[in-house]
Amino acid sequence: MAIDIDVAKRLGDRTIAARFTAGPGLTALFGPSGAGKSSILNMVAGLLRPDRGHIRIGDRTLFDGAVDMPPEARRVGYVFQDGRLFPHRRVRANLTYGHDLADPADRWMSVDEAVAFLGIGDLLGRWPHSLSGGEAQRVAIGRALLAGPEILLMDEPLSSLDAARRSDIMTVIERIRDELKLPILYVSHDRAEVDRLATSVVAIGE
């Protein structure tokens, strides 16, 4: 499935612009901090409205000026840098939130399948504040997968983790890329991370 992006957005005294097509696999948006990589993901997710351009996933238009789908209709899963789990919901309730949000016709993974895939069965009764950084990111990834996405957005999901947990979560991301075949748009400014994970790279702000 192709992801076709051609957008521009004025933010303050600068314009963030991107034009690229991403195919299957993991497409890394690579560049220095402050280059606008996260803003591009937010435009794809529907959290930031472009000033012009278009965003298409396969044959669906998410944005083109005339069309501006709300975030919940875009079938885009989002994993943020800090996880952003709901602190008042236990792990199982965080996961089922993603599942319940999806149209039943769009779901392609059950809660039990996500739990098994991510190896988080022993975390289901825990509160987010009790999780390690790596555990929290596994749960955040599970919540995103359970929303029935056609693509996954990942915004520097490893930046707050130590080396051992970074490697662990990279293995999870590789399995999503290779086993689930889910296209991923991935933001990073870490060259080694990109070299390991990316099937294609789009330079932003260079």
N, C-alpha and C positions, 0 to 999 in steps of 0.2 A: 504494500500500500504506500503510495507516494504522499508526502506532505509538502505542499507548495506554499511558500511564504514569500511575500513581497510587501513589506510594510515600512512606514516611516512615522515617527512620533517626535514632536518637539517637547522636550522636557527642560524647562529653565532656559539656559543659554546654549543648549546643544540639541542636535537632532540625532536620534537613534534610528538607523535604517538597516534593513537586512533584506537580502533577496537570495533565496536558495531553494533547492528542492532536495528533500531527504527521502531516501528509500528505506527498505528494510534494514534492520540492524540498529546500531547505536551511532547517532550523529552527534558529535561533540561540538558545541559552540565554545570556541577556545579564544581566550584573549585576556588582557589585563583586567584587574578589578576596576570597576567604574566604566567599563566600555559599553554597557547596555545589554549584556547577555541575559540577565534576569528579567529585564524589561521586555525582551523579545519573548521569553517564556510566558510572561504575564499577558502579553497580547494574544498568544496562542490560546491561553486558558480562558480568556475573556475577562480578565481582571484589570486590563488596561486597554483602552480603545485607541487603535491607530488613528492618525490623522488622515491617512490615505492607504490604499493598497488592498491586498486580499490575503486571506488565509484559507487554504483548502486541505481537507484530508480525504484522499480518494476522490469520490464524486460528490462529496458534501462540502458546501461552502459555509465556513464558520463566520467569515467577515468579508465584505466587499464594498462597504459603504451603504448599499441598500439593505444588505443582510448583516445583522449583528446578533448572533445566537447568544443567549444567556449562558453563563458558565456551566450550569447543571445540564444543559442540553448538548454540550459539545463532545461528550464521550472522551474526555481527556483526564487522565490520572495525573496527579501532581504530588511529588515528594519534595518537600522543602528542606533547606539546609538544617533546620532545627527540629524537624519531625512534626511539630505542631499537633501533637496528640491532644485530645480533649482531656484536661486534667481531672474532670469530674466523672469520667467514664472509665471503667476498668478496660483491660485490653480487649476482652471479647466484645464489649459494647463499642469500642472504637472500630473494631473490624466490621461488626454488623451495621454500623452507621454507613460505611461505604457500600455494603451489599444492599441495604434497604433503599439507598439513594438511587440505585440503578433501576431503570426500567427492566422488569423481568425478562423481556425479550432480548435485552442487551447483555445480560449476565452470561459469562462464559467460565466462571470459576466459583465454586461453592466455598463457604467459610471453612469447612473441613479440608478442602483441597488446598486452600491458601495456608492454613495452619500447618499442614503436612509439608508443603513445598518450602516454607520458610523455617520450619523446625521450631515453632513457637508454642507448641502445645502446653508446655509447663508455665507459660506466661499468662494464660487466659484470665486468671483470677487476680492478677496484679494490677496495681494502680500505676499510671505513667511515671509518677515521681520516684517510684522504686526501681525503675529500669535503668540499665546502663545505656550509654549512648548507642551502642551497637544494637541492643535489644529494642530500643525505641525506634531506630530506623527500620528494623525488620517489621515492626508493627505498622509503621507509617507506610511502608511499601505494600504490606498486605491490605491496608485500608484502600490504597489507591488501586490495586489490582481488582479488588472486589467491587469497585464502582463500574465495572464493565467497560473499561476504556478501550479505544482503538489505538491510542498512542499513550506513552508515558513521558511526562516531563520530570526531569530530576535536576534540581538547582543546588549544585555543590553538596551532595548528600554525605560526602565523606569529610568535609572540612573540619568538623568538630570532634572527630574520632582520633584515637591514638593509632599507632602503626598496625598493631595486631587486629584491631577491630576494623580498620580501613580495608585490610586485605580480606577479612571475612565478608564484609558487605560487597566488595568488588566481586567476589565469587558469586554472591546472590545476583548481582546485576548481570554477570556473564550468563547465568542460568536463565534469567528472564529474556535476555537477548537471543540465546541459542536454543533453549528448550520451549519457551512460550512463544518465541518468534514475534514478540511485541515490539514495534518500532519505538525507539527511545530518542528524545531530544535531551541532551545532557550538557549542563553548564559546568565549566571548570576553568581554572587558570593554572592547573597542575599538569605539566607536560608528561610526567611519568604515568599519571592516572589516565590521561587521554591515550597515550601510546598503548596501554594495556587494553583499554575498553573499546575504543572507537573503531568502527568500520569505515567512517568517513569524518572529516573535520571541516568545519566552517570557521574561518578566522573572523573575529569580530573586533573592530577597533584597532586594527594593526595596519 
